Amino acid sequence: MEDKIKQVLEEYGLTESLLTKEELEELKEEIVAKEQGFEVLDGVLATPSLYYRKK
């Protein structure tokens, strides 16, 4: 699961250190949901404040 999280974050140009523990847990749930065939419409990575933390 850690590799999948890192891969998803790399696709968005982010790192694990930018996310809170809660956000990481939610991201894990989203990855599992996608693997089960669900579509995540408004996930953790859709939060604009996450990208402001990057700066």
C-alpha positions as CSV (number, residue, x, y, z in Angstrom):
1,M,0.0,0.0,0.0
2,E,2.9,2.4,0.8
3,D,4.2,2.0,-2.8
4,K,0.7,2.8,-4.2
5,I,0.4,5.9,-2.0
6,K,3.9,7.1,-3.1
7,Q,3.0,6.5,-6.8
8,V,-0.3,8.4,-6.6
9,L,1.4,11.3,-4.8
10,E,4.2,11.4,-7.3
11,E,1.6,11.7,-10.1
12,Y,0.4,14.9,-8.4
13,G,3.9,16.2,-7.5
14,L,3.3,15.7,-3.8
15,T,5.0,13.9,-0.9
16,E,3.7,12.0,2.1
17,S,5.1,14.7,4.4
18,L,2.6,17.2,3.0
19,L,-0.4,15.2,4.1
20,T,-1.8,14.8,7.7
21,K,-2.3,11.3,9.1
22,E,-6.1,11.7,8.5
23,E,-5.5,12.7,4.9
24,L,-3.2,9.7,4.4
25,E,-5.8,7.3,5.8
26,E,-8.4,8.8,3.5
27,L,-6.1,8.5,0.5
28,K,-5.6,4.8,1.4
29,E,-9.4,4.3,1.4
30,E,-9.7,6.1,-1.9
31,I,-7.0,3.8,-3.5
32,V,-8.9,0.7,-2.2
33,A,-12.2,2.1,-3.6
34,K,-10.6,2.7,-7.0
35,E,-9.2,-0.9,-7.0
36,Q,-12.8,-2.1,-6.3
37,G,-14.0,-0.2,-9.4
38,F,-15.5,2.9,-7.7
39,E,-14.8,6.4,-9.0
40,V,-13.6,9.0,-6.4
41,L,-15.1,12.4,-7.3
42,D,-13.9,14.7,-4.5
43,G,-10.9,13.1,-2.9
44,V,-8.1,14.2,-0.7
45,L,-6.0,15.3,-3.6
46,A,-8.8,17.5,-4.9
47,T,-8.3,19.8,-1.9
48,P,-6.7,23.2,-3.0
49,S,-5.2,23.9,0.5
50,L,-3.0,20.8,0.0
51,Y,-1.2,22.5,-2.9
52,Y,-0.8,25.8,-1.0
53,R,1.1,23.8,1.7
54,K,3.6,22.8,-0.9
55,K,4.9,26.3,-1.4
